[in-house]
């Protein structure tokens, strides 16, 4: 049986087995020249089977067939895909990468943080205010004692004038000290709020002008200044410990402000209505001023407690871990119970009485 290669035209003797590919050029081998006998099929299927090959390829020699070929130049071969190789690994973070080509945005100038007064400065001002309020209370108390003495004996004009001048100087000194304390405390509050909110990554919700007005304007600061302190305590995480000190300072400050306003109004009315000539009226006003200064000193002490609570740094408490241990008394008791009793010898020394078992300790108590 001979088969012809369709590419190189070599004739191959394939003997009794039909082959498909040329051993030389790997081309397709044509059908063998000696065609196999057609099987006999009865019925109408035989006519269709005999007419099938002639109908499919009329006029073509045996072993040829029609093949659809794309017109034009042959299509280029698809390039073989190259292996990717092993996955790259880096022992460090690579510095190369794709650049976006964006122009650098100029950084906004940072707002300079205002440095507030040092805690030592605020402590000195608080002590100075307490001293001035105490001196003012003592000056008014001395004036009250002189008024009491003046009811039975006549005072020297220089003594009375000196007492009045001392009282006025003490009042002016206390007023100046309170004004300085208000300014220093407001500066400390503003700077502390800015530092706390900056540490939380937030912006101060209130402007500096608002804080200055809310802390220095009379009768307005009675409400807004404690509110600002409460906001600071909540942002700083100290409100749970400062709730009571802030409330005490707030109440004392409001009472002191109301009493000071009442005493000032009464003193002005007494001067306008010639009530100052009455010794009893002057004595009552002087004693009310003494109470007013003492109440103001208590308010300053309460304010100092609040300030100290803000400045004290929280220290982590040492962690205590409870460990379950064996009870020595219970173990000894179990050993005595399990051990067999031995008969006591006559010549043996008397046994000392065993101490009573202590109550078992609870290791988690």
Protein Blocks (a to p, Z undefined) as FASTA:
>chain_A
ZZddfklopacdehjaccfbdfklopacdddfbdcdddddedjklmmmmmmmmmmmghia
ehiacddddehjddddddddddebjadddfbdcfbdcdehiacddddddddddddddfkl
mmmmmmmmmmmmmmmmmmmmmmmmmmmmmmmpccdfklmmmmmmmmmmmmmmmmmmmmmm
mmmmmmmmmmmmmmmmmmnopacfbdfklmmmmmmmghklmmmmmmmmmmmmmmnopmmm
mmmmmmmmmmmmmmmmmmmmmmmmmmmmmmmnopmmpmklmmmmmmmmmmmmmmmmmmmm
mmmmmmmmmmpccdddddddddddddfklmmmmmmmmpccddddfkbccddddddddddd
dfkZZ
